[in-house]
């Protein structure tokens, strides 16, 4: 099955991945695209606090799935024996997206955008000699002197987000 175009936002811890995902998603949404996101975590999580009924259903009742339904949204919590693949998640839950922005998923073959802030870390996560660098399509950075064989978007310029969204439309989504 063919899935929507996907791009991964990667970077070291506290580099600004979530902020970049949110800003890029909002910009692409303003351009009329149906944007969806997936966040990769290295540990388990709870989306409902221990005081909620759904928490009790899932944890005390030990159910396989629990759904929460409200007039404006729907959430499903599902047990898995192992982490589902990115492709399986997209095919099952997000096939109607125009584009999916993934946070993390550094080790996948997805096209990537790296956020590198020199104010937080000395070096980017992936450098040109890194095996995974071949998948990096652009770097968003606070270091204007960073020279790479791919687009480098400087956070201090006012149009970096516009340029990044255009790059995603053109190079990831195949449109302009």
C-alpha positions as CSV (number, residue, x, y, z in Angstrom):
1,X,0.0,0.0,0.0
2,X,1.2,3.5,-0.9
3,X,1.4,5.9,2.1
4,X,1.4,9.7,2.3
5,X,4.7,11.5,2.0
6,X,6.7,11.5,5.3
7,X,9.6,13.5,6.7
8,X,11.4,13.0,10.0
9,X,12.6,15.9,12.1
10,X,15.7,14.8,14.0
11,X,18.2,16.4,16.3
12,X,19.9,15.9,19.6
13,X,18.0,16.1,22.9
14,X,16.7,19.6,23.7
15,X,17.6,20.9,20.2
16,X,14.1,22.0,19.4
17,X,12.6,19.1,17.5
18,X,9.1,19.5,18.9
19,X,9.1,23.2,18.3
20,X,10.2,22.7,14.8
21,X,7.5,20.0,14.2
22,X,4.8,22.2,15.5
23,X,5.8,25.3,13.5
24,X,6.3,23.3,10.3
25,X,3.0,21.5,10.7
26,X,1.2,24.8,11.3
27,X,2.8,26.5,8.3
28,X,1.9,23.5,6.0
29,X,-1.6,23.6,7.5
30,X,-2.0,27.3,6.6
31,X,-1.0,26.3,3.1
32,X,-4.0,24.0,2.9
33,X,-2.4,20.7,3.5
34,X,-3.8,18.0,5.8
35,X,-0.9,17.5,8.1
36,X,-0.5,14.7,10.6
37,X,2.4,14.0,13.1
38,X,3.9,11.0,14.8
39,X,6.2,11.3,17.8
40,X,8.7,8.5,18.5
41,X,9.5,7.9,22.1
42,X,12.1,5.6,23.6
43,X,10.0,4.8,26.6
44,X,6.3,4.1,27.4
45,X,3.9,6.9,28.0
46,X,0.4,7.6,29.4
47,X,-1.9,10.1,27.6
48,X,-4.4,10.0,30.4
49,X,-3.7,10.8,34.1
50,X,-4.2,8.2,36.8
51,X,-7.4,9.9,37.9
52,X,-9.3,9.3,34.6
53,X,-11.8,6.5,33.8
54,X,-9.8,5.5,30.7
55,X,-6.7,5.1,32.8
56,X,-8.6,2.7,35.0
57,X,-10.1,0.8,32.1
58,X,-6.6,0.3,30.6
59,X,-4.5,-0.2,33.7
60,X,-6.9,-1.8,36.2
61,X,-9.1,-3.5,33.7
62,X,-6.1,-4.6,31.6
63,X,-8.1,-4.2,28.4
64,X,-6.6,-4.6,24.9
65,X,-7.9,-1.3,23.7
66,X,-9.7,1.7,25.2
67,X,-11.2,4.5,23.2
68,X,-12.1,8.0,24.5
69,X,-14.8,9.8,22.4
70,X,-15.8,13.4,22.7
71,X,-17.7,15.7,20.4
72,X,-14.5,17.1,18.9
73,X,-11.9,14.3,19.1
74,X,-11.2,10.6,19.4
75,X,-8.3,8.8,21.1
76,X,-7.4,5.1,21.1
77,X,-5.0,3.5,23.4
78,X,-4.0,0.0,22.2
79,X,-1.6,-2.6,23.7
80,X,1.1,-4.1,21.5
81,X,3.5,-6.9,22.2
82,X,6.2,-5.0,20.3
83,X,6.5,-1.5,18.8
84,X,4.5,-1.3,15.6
85,X,6.3,-0.2,12.5
86,X,6.0,3.4,11.2
87,X,4.4,2.1,8.0
88,X,1.8,0.0,9.9
89,X,0.8,3.0,11.9
90,X,0.5,5.2,8.9
91,X,-1.5,2.6,6.8
92,X,-3.9,1.9,9.7
93,X,-4.5,5.4,11.1
94,X,-3.1,8.2,8.8
95,X,-3.5,7.1,5.2
96,X,-5.6,10.2,4.5
97,X,-2.8,12.7,5.3
98,X,-1.3,15.0,2.7
99,X,2.0,14.8,4.6
100,X,3.2,13.2,7.9
101,X,5.8,14.9,10.0
102,X,7.6,12.4,12.2
103,X,9.6,13.5,15.3
104,X,12.5,11.3,15.8
105,X,12.9,8.0,13.8
106,X,16.5,8.9,13.2
107,X,17.5,5.4,12.1
108,X,14.8,5.1,9.4
109,X,15.3,5.8,5.7
110,X,12.8,8.6,5.8
111,X,13.9,12.0,4.4
112,X,15.0,14.1,7.3
113,X,15.3,17.6,8.5
114,X,17.8,18.1,11.3
115,X,17.5,20.9,13.9
116,X,20.9,21.8,15.1
117,X,21.3,24.6,17.7
118,X,24.9,25.4,18.6
119,X,23.6,27.1,21.7
120,X,22.7,23.6,23.0
121,X,25.2,21.2,21.3
122,X,28.6,21.5,19.7
123,X,27.9,19.3,16.7
124,X,24.9,18.2,14.6
125,X,23.5,14.8,15.2
126,X,24.4,13.7,11.6
127,X,27.4,15.1,9.8
128,X,28.3,14.5,6.1
129,X,30.5,11.5,6.9
130,X,27.7,9.8,8.9
131,X,26.0,6.9,7.1
132,X,22.5,8.3,7.7
133,X,23.4,11.8,6.3
134,X,22.3,10.7,2.9
135,X,18.7,11.0,4.0
136,X,19.1,14.6,5.4
137,X,17.4,17.1,3.1
138,X,18.0,20.3,5.1
139,X,19.4,21.6,8.4
140,X,17.8,24.3,10.4
141,X,20.3,26.0,12.7
142,X,21.5,28.9,14.7
143,X,25.0,28.6,13.3
144,X,25.1,30.8,10.1
145,X,28.7,29.5,9.2
146,X,27.6,25.9,8.9
147,X,28.5,24.8,5.4
148,X,26.9,21.6,4.1
149,X,26.1,20.1,0.7
150,X,22.3,20.5,1.5
151,X,20.2,23.6,2.3
152,X,21.1,25.2,5.6
153,X,18.3,27.4,7.0
154,X,19.4,30.0,9.5
155,X,17.0,30.5,12.4
156,X,17.9,34.2,12.6
157,X,16.5,34.9,9.2
158,X,12.8,35.9,9.1
159,X,11.9,33.6,6.2
160,X,13.5,30.3,7.3
161,X,10.1,28.6,8.1
162,X,8.6,29.7,4.7
163,X,11.7,28.3,2.9
164,X,11.5,25.0,4.9
165,X,7.8,24.5,4.2
166,X,8.4,25.2,0.5
167,X,11.3,22.7,0.5
168,X,9.0,20.1,2.1
169,X,6.3,20.8,-0.5
170,X,8.7,20.5,-3.4
171,X,11.1,17.8,-2.3
172,X,9.0,15.6,0.0
173,X,5.4,16.1,-1.2
174,X,6.3,16.6,-4.8
175,X,4.4,19.8,-5.3
176,X,4.9,23.6,-5.0
